[in-house]
Amino acid sequence: MTEYINMWKNFANFSDTANRRDYWMAFLVNCIVIFVLGLIAGRSMMNALMEGRTPPLNIINIYNIVAFIPSISIAVRRFRDIGKEWYYVFLFLILCIGQAYAIYLLAQPTGKYR
């Protein structure tokens, strides 16, 4: 949980490094938060539709917008930790192959490509 909190505290820090545990624990907690928000949003949307009201704003989308910069920041720090440049974060934009290669790189030990 401290890794997730550190992700939010260092949201504007693109120059340091993040070890493998920092990145993947923050990623795991982020996925759990999104899952829980999905349950809450689904429940509130179902209640609104059953009562004939307009569904509320999707809190998952709001969370994803807020968490975008901290997620990019920790990914950049992780790439720097393995010895790659910051622009490797753009691998996530290449579907399938680029994303698979980015995940492979993020799973590498500290300093492997230095």
DRENPA-3360 file (N, C-alpha, C; in nm, 2 decimals, always signed):
BEGIN
1 = MTEYINMW = +0.08/-0.12/+0.00/+0.00/+0.00/+0.00/+0.09/+0.13/+0.00 ~ +0.20/+0.12/+0.06/+0.29/+0.24/+0.06/+0.34/+0.27/-0.08 ~ +0.35/+0.17/-0.16/+0.39/+0.20/-0.30/+0.29/+0.28/-0.37 ~ +0.16/+0.24/-0.35/+0.05/+0.32/-0.41/+0.05/+0.46/-0.36 ~ +0.07/+0.48/-0.23/+0.07/+0.61/-0.18/+0.19/+0.69/-0.24 ~ +0.30/+0.63/-0.25/+0.42/+0.69/-0.31/+0.39/+0.73/-0.45 ~ +0.32/+0.65/-0.52/+0.28/+0.68/-0.66/+0.21/+0.82/-0.67 ~ +0.12/+0.84/-0.57/+0.05/+0.96/-0.57/+0.13/+1.08/-0.52;
9 = KNFANFSD = +0.22/+1.05/-0.42/+0.31/+1.16/-0.37/+0.41/+1.21/-0.48 ~ +0.45/+1.11/-0.56/+0.56/+1.15/-0.66/+0.50/+1.16/-0.80 ~ +0.37/+1.21/-0.81/+0.30/+1.22/-0.94/+0.38/+1.30/-1.04 ~ +0.45/+1.40/-0.99/+0.52/+1.49/-1.09/+0.67/+1.46/-1.10 ~ +0.71/+1.35/-1.04/+0.85/+1.32/-1.04/+0.88/+1.22/-1.16 ~ +0.94/+1.28/-1.26/+0.97/+1.19/-1.38/+1.12/+1.16/-1.39 ~ +1.20/+1.21/-1.29/+1.35/+1.20/-1.30/+1.41/+1.09/-1.21 ~ +1.34/+1.04/-1.11/+1.40/+0.94/-1.03/+1.37/+0.80/-1.09;
17 = TANRRDYW = +1.39/+0.70/-1.00/+1.37/+0.56/-1.05/+1.26/+0.49/-0.96 ~ +1.20/+0.39/-1.00/+1.11/+0.31/-0.93/+1.14/+0.16/-0.95 ~ +1.17/+0.09/-0.84/+1.20/-0.05/-0.86/+1.08/-0.13/-0.90 ~ +1.11/-0.26/-0.92/+1.01/-0.35/-0.97/+0.89/-0.36/-0.87 ~ +0.92/-0.37/-0.75/+0.81/-0.39/-0.64/+0.73/-0.26/-0.64 ~ +0.79/-0.14/-0.64/+0.72/-0.02/-0.64/+0.62/-0.01/-0.75 ~ +0.66/-0.04/-0.87/+0.57/-0.03/-0.99/+0.46/-0.13/-0.98 ~ +0.49/-0.26/-0.96/+0.39/-0.36/-0.97/+0.29/-0.36/-0.85;
25 = MAFLVNCI = +0.34/-0.32/-0.73/+0.24/-0.31/-0.62/+0.15/-0.19/-0.64 ~ +0.20/-0.08/-0.70/+0.11/+0.03/-0.73/+0.01/-0.01/-0.84 ~ +0.06/-0.08/-0.94/-0.03/-0.13/-1.04/-0.14/-0.22/-0.99 ~ -0.10/-0.31/-0.90/-0.20/-0.40/-0.84/-0.30/-0.33/-0.76 ~ -0.26/-0.24/-0.67/-0.36/-0.16/-0.59/-0.45/-0.08/-0.68 ~ -0.39/-0.02/-0.79/-0.46/+0.06/-0.88/-0.57/-0.03/-0.95 ~ -0.54/-0.15/-0.98/-0.64/-0.24/-1.04/-0.75/-0.28/-0.94 ~ -0.71/-0.29/-0.82/-0.81/-0.32/-0.71/-0.91/-0.21/-0.69;
33 = VIFVLGLI = -0.85/-0.08/-0.69/-0.93/+0.04/-0.68/-1.03/+0.05/-0.79 ~ -0.98/+0.02/-0.91/-1.07/+0.03/-1.03/-1.18/-0.08/-1.02 ~ -1.15/-0.20/-0.98/-1.25/-0.30/-0.96/-1.35/-0.26/-0.86 ~ -1.31/-0.21/-0.74/-1.41/-0.17/-0.64/-1.50/-0.06/-0.69 ~ -1.43/+0.04/-0.76/-1.51/+0.15/-0.82/-1.61/+0.10/-0.92 ~ -1.57/+0.00/-1.00/-1.66/-0.06/-1.09/-1.78/-0.13/-1.03 ~ -1.76/-0.19/-0.92/-1.87/-0.25/-0.84/-1.97/-0.14/-0.79 ~ -1.91/-0.04/-0.74/-1.99/+0.07/-0.69/-2.07/+0.14/-0.80;
41 = AGRSMMNA = -2.00/+0.17/-0.91/-2.06/+0.23/-1.03/-2.17/+0.15/-1.09 ~ -2.14/+0.02/-1.10/-2.24/-0.07/-1.16/-2.37/-0.08/-1.07 ~ -2.35/-0.08/-0.94/-2.46/-0.09/-0.85/-2.54/+0.04/-0.86 ~ -2.47/+0.16/-0.86/-2.55/+0.28/-0.86/-2.62/+0.30/-0.99 ~ -2.55/+0.25/-1.10/-2.62/+0.27/-1.23/-2.74/+0.18/-1.24 ~ -2.73/+0.06/-1.19/-2.85/-0.03/-1.19/-2.96/+0.03/-1.11 ~ -2.93/+0.08/-0.99/-3.03/+0.14/-0.91/-3.10/+0.26/-0.98 ~ -3.02/+0.34/-1.05/-3.07/+0.46/-1.12/-3.16/+0.42/-1.23;
49 = LMEGRTPP = -3.12/+0.31/-1.31/-3.20/+0.27/-1.42/-3.33/+0.20/-1.37 ~ -3.33/+0.13/-1.26/-3.45/+0.07/-1.21/-3.55/+0.17/-1.16 ~ -3.50/+0.28/-1.11/-3.59/+0.39/-1.06/-3.62/+0.49/-1.16 ~ -3.57/+0.47/-1.28/-3.61/+0.56/-1.39/-3.53/+0.69/-1.39 ~ -3.42/+0.70/-1.31/-3.34/+0.82/-1.31/-3.23/+0.82/-1.41 ~ -3.17/+0.93/-1.43/-3.05/+0.93/-1.51/-2.93/+0.88/-1.43 ~ -2.85/+0.79/-1.49/-2.74/+0.73/-1.42/-2.64/+0.84/-1.38 ~ -2.57/+0.82/-1.27/-2.47/+0.92/-1.23/-2.35/+0.91/-1.31;
57 = LNIINIYN = -2.26/+1.01/-1.29/-2.13/+1.01/-1.37/-2.06/+0.88/-1.34 ~ -1.99/+0.83/-1.43/-1.91/+0.71/-1.41/-1.78/+0.74/-1.34 ~ -1.78/+0.70/-1.21/-1.66/+0.73/-1.13/-1.53/+0.66/-1.17 ~ -1.54/+0.56/-1.25/-1.42/+0.49/-1.30/-1.35/+0.58/-1.40 ~ -1.43/+0.65/-1.49/-1.37/+0.74/-1.58/-1.30/+0.86/-1.51 ~ -1.37/+0.91/-1.41/-1.31/+1.02/-1.33/-1.18/+0.98/-1.27 ~ -1.18/+0.86/-1.20/-1.06/+0.81/-1.14/-0.95/+0.79/-1.24 ~ -0.98/+0.73/-1.36/-0.88/+0.71/-1.46/-0.82/+0.84/-1.51;
65 = IVAFIPSI = -0.90/+0.94/-1.52/-0.84/+1.07/-1.56/-0.75/+1.13/-1.46 ~ -0.79/+1.12/-1.33/-0.71/+1.17/-1.22/-0.58/+1.09/-1.21 ~ -0.59/+0.96/-1.23/-0.47/+0.87/-1.21/-0.38/+0.86/-1.33 ~ -0.41/+0.92/-1.44/-0.33/+0.91/-1.56/-0.19/+0.96/-1.54 ~ -0.17/+1.08/-1.49/-0.04/+1.14/-1.48/+0.05/+1.06/-1.37 ~ -0.01/+1.02/-1.26/+0.08/+0.94/-1.17/+0.11/+0.80/-1.23 ~ +0.02/+0.74/-1.31/+0.06/+0.61/-1.37/+0.17/+0.63/-1.47 ~ +0.16/+0.74/-1.55/+0.27/+0.76/-1.65/+0.40/+0.79/-1.58;
73 = SIAVRRFR = +0.39/+0.87/-1.47/+0.51/+0.90/-1.39/+0.58/+0.78/-1.34 ~ +0.51/+0.69/-1.28/+0.57/+0.57/-1.22/+0.63/+0.48/-1.33 ~ +0.56/+0.47/-1.45/+0.61/+0.39/-1.56/+0.74/+0.45/-1.61 ~ +0.75/+0.58/-1.63/+0.87/+0.65/-1.67/+0.98/+0.62/-1.57 ~ +0.95/+0.63/-1.44/+1.06/+0.60/-1.34/+1.10/+0.46/-1.35 ~ +1.01/+0.37/-1.38/+1.04/+0.23/-1.39/+1.13/+0.20/-1.51 ~ +1.10/+0.26/-1.62/+1.18/+0.25/-1.74/+1.32/+0.30/-1.71 ~ +1.33/+0.41/-1.64/+1.46/+0.47/-1.61/+1.54/+0.37/-1.52;
81 = DIGKEWYY = +1.47/+0.30/-1.43/+1.53/+0.21/-1.34/+1.60/+0.09/-1.41 ~ +1.54/+0.05/-1.52/+1.60/-0.06/-1.59/+1.70/-0.02/-1.69 ~ +1.71/+0.11/-1.71/+1.81/+0.16/-1.80/+1.76/+0.21/-1.94 ~ +1.63/+0.22/-1.95/+1.57/+0.27/-2.07/+1.53/+0.41/-2.06 ~ +1.51/+0.48/-2.17/+1.47/+0.62/-2.17/+1.32/+0.63/-2.15 ~ +1.28/+0.76/-2.12/+1.15/+0.79/-2.08/+1.05/+0.76/-2.19 ~ +1.09/+0.77/-2.32/+1.00/+0.76/-2.43/+0.96/+0.62/-2.46 ~ +1.01/+0.52/-2.38/+0.97/+0.38/-2.40/+0.82/+0.37/-2.34;
89 = VFLFLILC = +0.77/+0.47/-2.27/+0.64/+0.46/-2.22/+0.54/+0.47/-2.34 ~ +0.58/+0.52/-2.46/+0.49/+0.52/-2.57/+0.47/+0.38/-2.63 ~ +0.55/+0.28/-2.59/+0.52/+0.14/-2.64/+0.38/+0.10/-2.61 ~ +0.32/+0.16/-2.50/+0.18/+0.12/-2.46/+0.08/+0.16/-2.57 ~ +0.12/+0.25/-2.66/+0.03/+0.30/-2.76/+0.03/+0.20/-2.88 ~ +0.13/+0.11/-2.89/+0.13/+0.01/-3.00/+0.06/-0.11/-2.95 ~ -0.05/-0.14/-3.01/-0.14/-0.25/-2.97/-0.06/-0.38/-2.97 ~ -0.09/-0.47/-2.88/-0.05/-0.61/-2.87/+0.10/-0.62/-2.85;
97 = IGQAYAIY = +0.18/-0.60/-2.96/+0.32/-0.63/-2.96/+0.39/-0.52/-2.87 ~ +0.36/-0.40/-2.89/+0.42/-0.29/-2.81/+0.39/-0.30/-2.67 ~ +0.26/-0.33/-2.64/+0.22/-0.35/-2.50/+0.29/-0.47/-2.43 ~ +0.30/-0.58/-2.51/+0.36/-0.70/-2.45/+0.51/-0.67/-2.43 ~ +0.58/-0.60/-2.52/+0.72/-0.57/-2.50/+0.74/-0.47/-2.38 ~ +0.65/-0.38/-2.36/+0.65/-0.29/-2.25/+0.64/-0.36/-2.12 ~ +0.54/-0.45/-2.11/+0.52/-0.53/-1.99/+0.65/-0.62/-1.96 ~ +0.70/-0.67/-2.07/+0.83/-0.75/-2.05/+0.94/-0.66/-1.99;
105 = LLAQPTGK = +0.95/-0.54/-2.05/+1.06/-0.45/-2.00/+1.03/-0.41/-1.85 ~ +0.91/-0.38/-1.82/+0.88/-0.34/-1.68/+0.90/-0.45/-1.58 ~ +0.90/-0.58/-1.62/+0.92/-0.69/-1.54/+1.07/-0.72/-1.52 ~ +1.16/-0.65/-1.59/+1.30/-0.68/-1.58/+1.36/-0.63/-1.45 ~ +1.47/-0.69/-1.40/+1.53/-0.64/-1.28/+1.60/-0.50/-1.30 ~ +1.63/-0.44/-1.19/+1.69/-0.31/-1.19/+1.82/-0.31/-1.26 ~ +1.84/-0.21/-1.35/+1.97/-0.19/-1.42/+2.00/-0.29/-1.52 ~ +1.91/-0.37/-1.57/+1.94/-0.48/-1.67/+2.00/-0.42/-1.80;
113 = YR = +1.95/-0.30/-1.84/+1.99/-0.25/-1.97/+2.09/-0.13/-1.96 ~ +2.16/-0.13/-1.85/+2.26/-0.02/-1.83/+2.39/-0.05/-1.89;
% end
